[in-house]
Amino acid sequence: MPEQPSELSDCSSLLSRYREVRSRSERLCEPLEPEDYQLQSMPDCSPPKWHLAHSTWFFETFLLAPHVPGYRAHDPQFCYLFNSYYDAVGDRWPRPSRGLLSRPTIAEVYRYRRAVDDGLLSLLESADDRLMQTIGPLLEIGLNHEEQHQELLLTDLKHAFGLNPLHPSYAPAIDEPRIDAAPMEWDQYSAGVRRIGHDGTGFAFDNEGPRHRTYVGAFALASRPVNNGEYLRFIEDDGYARPEFWLSDGWAARRAGGWSAPMHWHRDGTSFAQFTLRGMQPLDLAEPTCHVSYYEADAYARWAGFRLPTEGEWETAAGDQPVSGNFLDTENFHPSNSGRSIYGDVWVWTASPYSAYPGYRPAAGALGEYNGKFMCNQIVLRGGSCVTPPGHVRPTYRNFFPPDARWQFSGLRLAKDLPE
């Protein structure tokens, strides 16, 4: 749940934002063929068709059903088929089997979206101020939820396409001049008690607060993420075969998965190529390294003689920096050698486990399951990626995944201690 009502207090702004977010999801699917809508390449991924339907189910379940008198579900079975993990709502179709749902058809899912859109827009247009105070925050979390699924749609699709020996392209290849990598510099920060977490202004997910004090020792943060050329040296130094750099669980995951390079890297003779949403491309040594797990990021940092930043350090460094960078709106669909922005290109793993901030309490009811129930065995990532929708991230935004997750656009930025 959001910490407080959205700043989008007037109905016209909400209507405009609703149309924008919903249309973006469908634009992202325009390059797809019918067969692509059904792809599910592993249990952690979902088919594009499911993402379109589930984000629609969210609006129907949490806005239309409770707030439209006498509301009748578009299809009662959809609550079972497209519920993700909300136990308080009811039972659900197993996540690993979402790719088996050849029905409802793509056309039926789009009709479902049209029906819910019509109902939601009608509800908003007729709502009085009192109702808007109730449904405004719910609508804002639904829009942010759909933006999360827009990013997941592309990461899941890339994983599926990457397993196809034909290496299909989501978008056409583009011929851009390569830019030399900027030297890695170090931004220094003094020790002190910092206030981190959301301050209550505007929208935030509940896991971003409460704002609280934490002590941060003197540290330095690298001016950019680790790039492919630097990571390649780790590989060439047998970094994947040297257990002294790896956590015990990471070493076990590396062996079980047969990891020898980041996901989507392919040996091309004596060098590497990289699968992208624009097809197979020669590895650009200046681009940020992407599709590495927390275990790989941590192993690289140890090998290089540094460490990963804590999320308190990352948020300290983000400070008042503008939230700009290589996001989804650039339509690169790939990390770029884009300069010193702390945002965009790749999510960066932190050294922080995903846990509750002091004073955190999950919201009551089903929406309280949105974030709090996952505060175990996950690691925090910060900063957004090249497929994060614009405007979706903040300095306080906490993404989280299990430490062995590699299919997301995840990379790393180094940190080091300084004398105090």
VOROLUM-272741 format. One record per residue (C-alpha): x, y, z; residue in one letter; residue number from 1. Coordinates in Angstrom, 2 decimals. Layout:
BEGIN
{{X; Y; Z}; 'a'; NUM} ...
//
This chain:
BEGIN
{{0.00; 0.00; 0.00}; 'm'; 1} {{1.12; 3.61; -0.47}; 'p'; 2} {{2.25; 5.43; 2.64}; 'e'; 3} {{-0.28; 8.19; 2.06}; 'q'; 4} {{-2.72; 9.33; -0.64}; 'p'; 5} {{-1.21; 10.20; -4.00}; 's'; 6} {{-0.45; 13.75; -4.98}; 'e'; 7} {{-2.66; 13.08; -8.03}; 'l'; 8} {{-5.68; 14.40; -6.18}; 's'; 9} {{-7.86; 15.55; -9.08}; 'd'; 10} {{-9.85; 13.15; -11.21}; 'c'; 11} {{-8.56; 14.47; -14.54}; 's'; 12} {{-4.95; 13.70; -13.58}; 's'; 13} {{-5.89; 10.22; -12.48}; 'l'; 14} {{-7.81; 9.58; -15.67}; 'l'; 15} {{-4.89; 10.75; -17.79}; 's'; 16} {{-2.38; 8.67; -15.89}; 'r'; 17} {{-4.62; 5.61; -16.02}; 'y'; 18} {{-4.94; 5.83; -19.80}; 'r'; 19} {{-1.19; 6.39; -20.20}; 'e'; 20} {{-0.14; 3.39; -18.11}; 'v'; 21} {{-2.70; 1.03; -19.55}; 'r'; 22} {{-1.88; 1.97; -23.13}; 's'; 23} {{1.86; 1.54; -22.51}; 'r'; 24} {{1.34; -2.11; -21.53}; 's'; 25} {{-0.39; -2.77; -24.81}; 'e'; 26} {{2.19; -0.84; -26.85}; 'r'; 27} {{4.88; -3.06; -25.34}; 'l'; 28} {{3.03; -6.05; -26.78}; 'c'; 29} {{2.70; -4.65; -30.30}; 'e'; 30} {{5.93; -6.33; -31.56}; 'p'; 31} {{4.74; -9.76; -30.36}; 'l'; 32} {{3.42; -12.59; -32.48}; 'e'; 33} {{0.48; -14.62; -31.14}; 'p'; 34} {{2.80; -17.46; -30.11}; 'e'; 35} {{4.90; -15.07; -27.99}; 'd'; 36} {{1.98; -14.20; -25.71}; 'y'; 37} {{2.01; -17.72; -24.26}; 'q'; 38} {{5.73; -18.10; -23.46}; 'l'; 39} {{6.74; -19.10; -19.94}; 'q'; 40} {{10.38; -20.14; -19.81}; 's'; 41} {{10.69; -20.87; -16.08}; 'm'; 42} {{8.49; -20.71; -12.94}; 'p'; 43} {{9.71; -17.21; -12.00}; 'd'; 44} {{8.60; -15.84; -15.38}; 'c'; 45} {{5.08; -15.30; -16.65}; 's'; 46} {{3.65; -15.14; -20.20}; 'p'; 47} {{2.90; -11.68; -21.62}; 'p'; 48} {{-0.78; -12.64; -21.81}; 'k'; 49} {{-0.80; -13.37; -18.09}; 'w'; 50} {{0.83; -10.01; -17.26}; 'h'; 51} {{-1.88; -8.21; -19.26}; 'l'; 52} {{-4.65; -10.14; -17.53}; 'a'; 53} {{-3.24; -10.04; -13.99}; 'h'; 54} {{-2.73; -6.27; -13.98}; 's'; 55} {{-6.36; -5.97; -15.12}; 't'; 56} {{-7.52; -8.40; -12.42}; 'w'; 57} {{-5.88; -6.12; -9.85}; 'f'; 58} {{-8.07; -3.17; -10.85}; 'f'; 59} {{-11.20; -5.31; -11.01}; 'e'; 60} {{-10.56; -6.97; -7.65}; 't'; 61} {{-9.45; -4.01; -5.57}; 'f'; 62} {{-11.37; -1.12; -7.18}; 'l'; 63} {{-14.39; -2.21; -9.19}; 'l'; 64} {{-15.68; -5.11; -7.07}; 'a'; 65} {{-15.65; -3.22; -3.74}; 'p'; 66} {{-16.80; 0.16; -5.03}; 'h'; 67} {{-19.36; -0.44; -7.81}; 'v'; 68} {{-22.74; -1.37; -6.31}; 'p'; 69} {{-23.93; -4.75; -7.58}; 'g'; 70} {{-20.72; -5.32; -9.53}; 'y'; 71} {{-20.61; -8.60; -11.46}; 'r'; 72} {{-17.21; -10.05; -12.33}; 'a'; 73} {{-16.30; -10.06; -16.01}; 'h'; 74} {{-15.59; -13.78; -15.65}; 'd'; 75} {{-15.67; -15.36; -12.17}; 'p'; 76} {{-12.96; -17.86; -13.18}; 'q'; 77} {{-10.47; -15.05; -13.84}; 'f'; 78} {{-10.06; -14.48; -10.10}; 'c'; 79} {{-8.60; -17.99; -9.85}; 'y'; 80} {{-6.60; -17.81; -13.08}; 'l'; 81} {{-5.02; -14.38; -12.62}; 'f'; 82} {{-4.54; -13.96; -8.87}; 'n'; 83} {{-0.80; -13.91; -8.24}; 's'; 84} {{-0.12; -14.40; -4.53}; 'y'; 85} {{-2.99; -12.79; -2.60}; 'y'; 86} {{-4.03; -15.59; -0.24}; 'd'; 87} {{-6.66; -13.38; 1.37}; 'a'; 88} {{-8.46; -13.12; -1.99}; 'v'; 89} {{-8.65; -16.86; -2.57}; 'g'; 90} {{-7.01; -19.81; -4.28}; 'd'; 91} {{-5.07; -19.39; -7.51}; 'r'; 92} {{-3.70; -21.24; -10.52}; 'w'; 93} {{-0.12; -22.49; -9.85}; 'p'; 94} {{2.54; -20.01; -10.89}; 'r'; 95} {{4.76; -22.54; -12.73}; 'p'; 96} {{1.78; -23.51; -14.92}; 's'; 97} {{0.75; -20.09; -16.22}; 'r'; 98} {{2.13; -20.98; -19.65}; 'g'; 99} {{-0.43; -23.80; -19.91}; 'l'; 100} {{-3.34; -21.35; -19.99}; 'l'; 101} {{-3.96; -21.33; -23.74}; 's'; 102} {{-7.45; -20.17; -22.82}; 'r'; 103} {{-8.68; -17.53; -22.33}; 'p'; 104} {{-7.39; -16.43; -25.71}; 't'; 105} {{-5.42; -13.27; -26.38}; 'i'; 106} {{-8.55; -11.69; -27.82}; 'a'; 107} {{-10.50; -12.54; -24.68}; 'e'; 108} {{-7.80; -11.00; -22.48}; 'v'; 109} {{-7.93; -7.78; -24.49}; 'y'; 110} {{-11.74; -7.77; -24.19}; 'r'; 111} {{-11.26; -8.19; -20.44}; 'y'; 112} {{-8.97; -5.17; -20.41}; 'r'; 113} {{-11.51; -3.11; -22.37}; 'r'; 114} {{-14.33; -4.07; -20.00}; 'a'; 115} {{-12.37; -3.23; -16.86}; 'v'; 116} {{-11.08; 0.00; -18.40}; 'd'; 117} {{-14.64; 1.05; -19.23}; 'd'; 118} {{-15.81; 0.23; -15.73}; 'g'; 119} {{-12.90; 1.99; -14.05}; 'l'; 120} {{-13.19; 5.14; -16.14}; 'l'; 121} {{-16.93; 5.25; -15.48}; 's'; 122} {{-16.30; 4.87; -11.74}; 'l'; 123} {{-13.77; 7.70; -11.76}; 'l'; 124} {{-15.93; 10.03; -13.81}; 'e'; 125} {{-18.90; 9.58; -11.45}; 's'; 126} {{-16.98; 9.54; -8.14}; 'a'; 127} {{-17.58; 12.31; -5.62}; 'd'; 128} {{-14.82; 13.75; -3.45}; 'd'; 129} {{-15.43; 11.30; -0.64}; 'r'; 130} {{-15.15; 8.26; -2.90}; 'l'; 131} {{-12.07; 9.71; -4.59}; 'm'; 132} {{-10.36; 9.92; -1.19}; 'q'; 133} {{-10.86; 6.17; -0.93}; 't'; 134} {{-10.16; 4.96; -4.44}; 'i'; 135} {{-7.44; 7.47; -5.40}; 'g'; 136} {{-4.68; 5.74; -3.39}; 'p'; 137} {{-5.90; 2.31; -4.57}; 'l'; 138} {{-5.76; 3.46; -8.17}; 'l'; 139} {{-2.25; 4.83; -7.71}; 'e'; 140} {{-0.95; 1.56; -6.30}; 'i'; 141} {{-2.67; -0.27; -9.17}; 'g'; 142} {{-0.90; 1.93; -11.71}; 'l'; 143} {{2.47; 1.42; -10.04}; 'n'; 144} {{1.71; -2.30; -9.90}; 'h'; 145} {{1.06; -2.36; -13.65}; 'e'; 146} {{4.33; -0.47; -14.26}; 'e'; 147} {{6.13; -3.22; -12.34}; 'q'; 148} {{4.52; -5.75; -14.66}; 'h'; 149} {{5.58; -3.76; -17.71}; 'q'; 150} {{9.19; -4.24; -16.62}; 'e'; 151} {{8.58; -7.89; -15.79}; 'l'; 152} {{6.94; -8.46; -19.16}; 'l'; 153} {{10.14; -7.43; -20.94}; 'l'; 154} {{12.53; -9.27; -18.61}; 't'; 155} {{10.44; -12.44; -18.79}; 'd'; 156} {{10.19; -12.18; -22.57}; 'l'; 157} {{13.94; -11.68; -22.88}; 'k'; 158} {{14.56; -14.81; -20.83}; 'h'; 159} {{12.26; -16.83; -23.09}; 'a'; 160} {{13.69; -15.41; -26.32}; 'f'; 161} {{17.20; -15.99; -24.99}; 'g'; 162} {{16.51; -19.73; -24.71}; 'l'; 163} {{15.35; -19.92; -28.32}; 'n'; 164} {{18.20; -21.07; -30.61}; 'p'; 165} {{16.88; -18.69; -33.28}; 'l'; 166} {{17.55; -15.76; -30.90}; 'h'; 167} {{14.48; -13.79; -31.98}; 'p'; 168} {{14.50; -10.01; -31.61}; 's'; 169} {{11.86; -8.07; -29.74}; 'y'; 170} {{12.95; -4.83; -31.44}; 'a'; 171} {{15.06; -4.21; -34.55}; 'p'; 172} {{18.81; -3.83; -34.22}; 'a'; 173} {{20.17; -0.30; -34.22}; 'i'; 174} {{23.60; 0.81; -35.33}; 'd'; 175} {{24.99; 3.17; -32.69}; 'e'; 176} {{28.58; 4.30; -32.36}; 'p'; 177} {{30.36; 2.79; -29.41}; 'r'; 178} {{31.64; 5.12; -26.72}; 'i'; 179} {{34.74; 4.47; -24.67}; 'd'; 180} {{34.10; 3.67; -21.04}; 'a'; 181} {{34.45; 6.53; -18.60}; 'a'; 182} {{37.13; 5.95; -15.97}; 'p'; 183} {{35.80; 4.66; -12.67}; 'm'; 184} {{36.02; 7.42; -10.09}; 'e'; 185} {{35.04; 7.45; -6.43}; 'w'; 186} {{32.54; 9.76; -4.78}; 'd'; 187} {{33.31; 10.11; -1.08}; 'q'; 188} {{30.87; 10.50; 1.80}; 'y'; 189} {{31.61; 11.26; 5.43}; 's'; 190} {{30.34; 9.23; 8.35}; 'a'; 191} {{27.16; 10.30; 10.06}; 'g'; 192} {{23.62; 9.54; 11.07}; 'v'; 193} {{21.44; 9.62; 7.95}; 'r'; 194} {{17.70; 9.69; 7.50}; 'r'; 195} {{16.61; 7.17; 4.90}; 'i'; 196} {{13.23; 5.97; 3.71}; 'g'; 197} {{10.26; 7.79; 2.24}; 'h'; 198} {{9.25; 11.06; 3.86}; 'd'; 199} {{5.55; 10.71; 3.15}; 'g'; 200} {{5.40; 13.17; 0.25}; 't'; 201} {{3.64; 11.68; -2.74}; 'g'; 202} {{3.32; 8.01; -3.58}; 'f'; 203} {{5.55; 5.28; -2.18}; 'a'; 204} {{5.16; 1.59; -1.52}; 'f'; 205} {{4.78; 0.72; 2.15}; 'd'; 206} {{8.18; -1.02; 2.28}; 'n'; 207} {{9.92; 2.33; 1.60}; 'e'; 208} {{9.04; 3.64; 5.05}; 'g'; 209} {{8.92; 4.70; 7.76}; 'p'; 210} {{11.67; 7.25; 7.37}; 'r'; 211} {{14.24; 6.57; 10.05}; 'h'; 212} {{17.74; 7.28; 11.22}; 'r'; 213} {{20.63; 4.96; 10.50}; 't'; 214} {{24.35; 5.33; 11.00}; 'y'; 215} {{26.42; 5.23; 7.82}; 'v'; 216} {{30.19; 4.98; 8.14}; 'g'; 217} {{32.55; 6.90; 5.88}; 'a'; 218} {{32.49; 5.32; 2.43}; 'f'; 219} {{33.09; 5.85; -1.25}; 'a'; 220} {{30.83; 4.76; -4.08}; 'l'; 221} {{31.96; 4.13; -7.65}; 'a'; 222} {{30.87; 6.76; -10.15}; 's'; 223} {{29.37; 4.15; -12.49}; 'r'; 224} {{28.45; 0.47; -12.54}; 'p'; 225} {{31.02; -2.22; -13.30}; 'v'; 226} {{31.24; -2.65; -17.07}; 'n'; 227} {{31.64; -5.70; -19.28}; 'n'; 228} {{35.32; -5.17; -19.88}; 'g'; 229} {{36.03; -5.14; -16.15}; 'e'; 230} {{33.82; -8.14; -15.54}; 'y'; 231} {{35.51; -10.01; -18.38}; 'l'; 232} {{38.81; -9.77; -16.50}; 'r'; 233} {{37.16; -11.52; -13.55}; 'f'; 234} {{36.12; -14.33; -15.90}; 'i'; 235} {{39.59; -14.52; -17.48}; 'e'; 236} {{41.14; -14.76; -14.00}; 'd'; 237} {{39.04; -17.89; -13.37}; 'd'; 238} {{36.75; -15.97; -11.03}; 'g'; 239} {{33.97; -18.50; -11.57}; 'y'; 240} {{36.28; -21.35; -10.59}; 'a'; 241} {{37.81; -19.85; -7.42}; 'r'; 242} {{35.71; -20.56; -4.32}; 'p'; 243} {{37.61; -18.06; -2.18}; 'e'; 244} {{35.56; -15.24; -3.74}; 'f'; 245} {{32.16; -16.86; -3.31}; 'w'; 246} {{29.67; -17.17; -0.49}; 'l'; 247} {{28.90; -20.79; 0.30}; 's'; 248} {{25.37; -20.62; -1.07}; 'd'; 249} {{26.65; -18.71; -4.09}; 'g'; 250} {{29.24; -21.36; -4.84}; 'w'; 251} {{26.54; -24.04; -4.63}; 'a'; 252} {{24.26; -22.00; -6.95}; 'a'; 253} {{27.13; -21.46; -9.40}; 'r'; 254} {{27.86; -25.18; -9.54}; 'r'; 255} {{24.19; -26.18; -9.79}; 'a'; 256} {{23.53; -23.68; -12.56}; 'g'; 257} {{26.79; -24.21; -14.42}; 'g'; 258} {{27.46; -20.47; -14.37}; 'w'; 259} {{30.62; -19.30; -16.13}; 's'; 260} {{29.53; -15.82; -17.27}; 'a'; 261} {{26.52; -13.51; -16.86}; 'p'; 262} {{23.21; -14.72; -18.24}; 'm'; 263} {{22.81; -14.03; -21.97}; 'h'; 264} {{26.59; -14.04; -22.63}; 'w'; 265} {{27.56; -16.52; -25.36}; 'h'; 266} {{31.05; -17.49; -26.41}; 'r'; 267} {{31.71; -16.46; -29.99}; 'd'; 268} {{35.01; -18.11; -30.79}; 'g'; 269} {{37.56; -16.45; -28.54}; 't'; 270} {{35.24; -13.61; -27.48}; 's'; 271} {{31.69; -13.14; -26.23}; 'f'; 272} {{28.45; -12.07; -27.83}; 'a'; 273} {{25.46; -10.95; -25.81}; 'q'; 274} {{21.79; -11.67; -26.40}; 'f'; 275} {{19.66; -8.53; -26.16}; 't'; 276} {{16.06; -7.60; -26.86}; 'l'; 277} {{17.43; -6.39; -30.19}; 'r'; 278} {{18.93; -9.80; -30.96}; 'g'; 279} {{22.45; -11.14; -30.61}; 'm'; 280} {{25.09; -8.41; -30.48}; 'q'; 281} {{28.87; -8.33; -30.01}; 'p'; 282} {{29.72; -7.70; -26.37}; 'l'; 283} {{30.29; -3.98; -25.78}; 'd'; 284} {{33.03; -3.78; -23.16}; 'l'; 285} {{32.00; -0.28; -22.07}; 'a'; 286} {{28.39; -1.16; -21.20}; 'e'; 287} {{27.33; -1.95; -17.64}; 'p'; 288} {{27.45; -5.64; -16.82}; 't'; 289} {{23.92; -7.02; -16.66}; 'c'; 290} {{22.05; -10.19; -15.71}; 'h'; 291} {{24.23; -11.20; -12.77}; 'v'; 292} {{22.97; -12.59; -9.50}; 's'; 293} {{23.75; -11.15; -6.09}; 'y'; 294} {{26.18; -14.04; -5.66}; 'y'; 295} {{28.09; -13.09; -8.82}; 'e'; 296} {{28.05; -9.40; -7.93}; 'a'; 297} {{29.42; -10.15; -4.47}; 'd'; 298} {{32.08; -12.52; -5.83}; 'a'; 299} {{33.24; -9.91; -8.35}; 'y'; 300} {{33.44; -7.24; -5.64}; 'a'; 301} {{35.57; -9.51; -3.43}; 'r'; 302} {{37.83; -10.37; -6.36}; 'w'; 303} {{38.27; -6.67; -7.16}; 'a'; 304} {{39.11; -5.85; -3.54}; 'g'; 305} {{35.94; -3.89; -2.83}; 'f'; 306} {{32.37; -4.63; -1.70}; 'r'; 307} {{28.76; -3.91; -2.55}; 'l'; 308} {{27.13; -0.84; -0.99}; 'p'; 309} {{24.47; -1.07; 1.67}; 't'; 310} {{21.12; 0.41; 0.76}; 'e'; 311} {{21.73; 3.16; 3.31}; 'g'; 312} {{24.92; 4.07; 1.48}; 'e'; 313} {{23.23; 3.96; -1.91}; 'w'; 314} {{20.39; 6.20; -0.72}; 'e'; 315} {{22.91; 8.59; 0.84}; 't'; 316} {{24.69; 8.83; -2.51}; 'a'; 317} {{21.44; 9.25; -4.43}; 'a'; 318} {{20.61; 12.22; -2.19}; 'g'; 319} {{19.03; 14.96; -4.24}; 'd'; 320} {{20.29; 13.72; -7.59}; 'q'; 321} {{17.66; 14.02; -10.33}; 'p'; 322} {{15.91; 10.78; -11.22}; 'v'; 323} {{17.04; 10.61; -14.82}; 's'; 324} {{18.83; 8.07; -16.93}; 'g'; 325} {{18.36; 5.25; -19.40}; 'n'; 326} {{14.81; 4.06; -18.63}; 'f'; 327} {{12.10; 2.41; -20.70}; 'l'; 328} {{11.12; 5.64; -22.45}; 'd'; 329} {{14.47; 5.74; -24.30}; 't'; 330} {{13.40; 2.48; -26.03}; 'e'; 331} {{16.97; 1.22; -25.91}; 'n'; 332} {{15.78; -1.90; -24.06}; 'f'; 333} {{19.41; -2.41; -23.06}; 'h'; 334} {{21.97; -0.87; -20.68}; 'p'; 335} {{24.04; 1.90; -22.19}; 's'; 336} {{27.35; 3.55; -21.47}; 'n'; 337} {{25.40; 6.63; -20.46}; 's'; 338} {{27.52; 8.48; -17.92}; 'g'; 339} {{27.38; 9.13; -14.20}; 'r'; 340} {{23.69; 8.87; -13.41}; 's'; 341} {{22.99; 6.74; -10.36}; 'i'; 342} {{19.66; 5.76; -11.93}; 'y'; 343} {{18.73; 3.59; -14.90}; 'g'; 344} {{20.64; 1.11; -17.07}; 'd'; 345} {{20.84; -1.68; -14.46}; 'v'; 346} {{19.40; -2.33; -11.03}; 'w'; 347} {{22.37; -2.57; -8.68}; 'v'; 348} {{22.58; -5.20; -5.99}; 'w'; 349} {{23.18; -3.89; -2.49}; 't'; 350} {{24.62; -5.79; 0.44}; 'a'; 351} {{21.36; -5.34; 2.37}; 's'; 352} {{18.83; -8.07; 3.04}; 'p'; 353} {{15.26; -7.14; 2.31}; 'y'; 354} {{13.72; -6.62; 5.73}; 's'; 355} {{11.36; -4.23; 7.46}; 'a'; 356} {{12.44; -0.75; 8.45}; 'y'; 357} {{12.01; 0.12; 12.15}; 'p'; 358} {{8.35; 0.77; 12.84}; 'g'; 359} {{7.08; -0.85; 9.64}; 'y'; 360} {{3.63; -2.40; 9.77}; 'r'; 361} {{1.98; -4.01; 6.74}; 'p'; 362} {{-1.44; -2.73; 5.78}; 'a'; 363} {{-4.53; -4.63; 6.82}; 'a'; 364} {{-6.31; -6.88; 4.36}; 'g'; 365} {{-5.21; -8.45; 1.10}; 'a'; 366} {{-3.15; -5.47; -0.07}; 'l'; 367} {{-1.01; -5.90; 3.03}; 'g'; 368} {{0.44; -8.94; 1.23}; 'e'; 369} {{1.93; -6.72; -1.49}; 'y'; 370} {{5.40; -6.33; 0.04}; 'n'; 371} {{5.67; -7.41; 3.66}; 'g'; 372} {{5.22; -11.14; 3.14}; 'k'; 373} {{8.39; -11.28; 1.04}; 'f'; 374} {{10.74; -9.90; 3.70}; 'm'; 375} {{12.76; -13.10; 3.94}; 'c'; 376} {{15.60; -14.55; 1.84}; 'n'; 377} {{15.67; -11.60; -0.57}; 'q'; 378} {{18.27; -8.91; -1.31}; 'i'; 379} {{17.57; -5.23; -2.03}; 'v'; 380} {{18.38; -3.66; -5.40}; 'l'; 381} {{18.30; 0.06; -6.13}; 'r'; 382} {{18.18; 2.56; -8.98}; 'g'; 383} {{16.03; 1.16; -11.78}; 'g'; 384} {{17.02; -0.24; -15.17}; 's'; 385} {{16.71; 0.33; -18.89}; 'c'; 386} {{13.26; -1.32; -18.86}; 'v'; 387} {{11.91; 0.49; -15.79}; 't'; 388} {{9.03; 2.82; -16.77}; 'p'; 389} {{9.93; 6.51; -16.49}; 'p'; 390} {{8.83; 8.11; -13.25}; 'g'; 391} {{8.50; 4.75; -11.51}; 'h'; 392} {{11.59; 4.93; -9.27}; 'v'; 393} {{12.57; 7.24; -6.41}; 'r'; 394} {{15.63; 7.55; -4.16}; 'p'; 395} {{13.77; 5.40; -1.63}; 't'; 396} {{12.48; 2.70; -4.03}; 'y'; 397} {{13.39; -0.81; -2.81}; 'r'; 398} {{13.38; -3.58; -5.38}; 'n'; 399} {{14.08; -7.09; -4.13}; 'f'; 400} {{14.87; -10.52; -5.53}; 'f'; 401} {{16.36; -13.80; -4.29}; 'p'; 402} {{20.18; -13.78; -4.36}; 'p'; 403} {{20.37; -16.31; -7.21}; 'd'; 404} {{18.07; -14.33; -9.56}; 'a'; 405} {{19.80; -13.50; -12.88}; 'r'; 406} {{17.05; -12.84; -15.43}; 'w'; 407} {{16.41; -9.30; -14.26}; 'q'; 408} {{18.43; -6.35; -15.60}; 'f'; 409} {{20.68; -6.46; -12.53}; 's'; 410} {{24.29; -5.30; -12.26}; 'g'; 411} {{26.61; -3.91; -9.62}; 'l'; 412} {{28.27; -0.75; -8.40}; 'r'; 413} {{31.29; -0.99; -6.09}; 'l'; 414} {{31.78; 0.57; -2.69}; 'a'; 415} {{34.66; 0.80; -0.23}; 'k'; 416} {{35.24; 1.92; 3.34}; 'd'; 417} {{37.03; 5.15; 4.14}; 'l'; 418} {{38.84; 6.05; 7.36}; 'p'; 419} {{36.66; 8.04; 9.74}; 'e'; 420} 
//
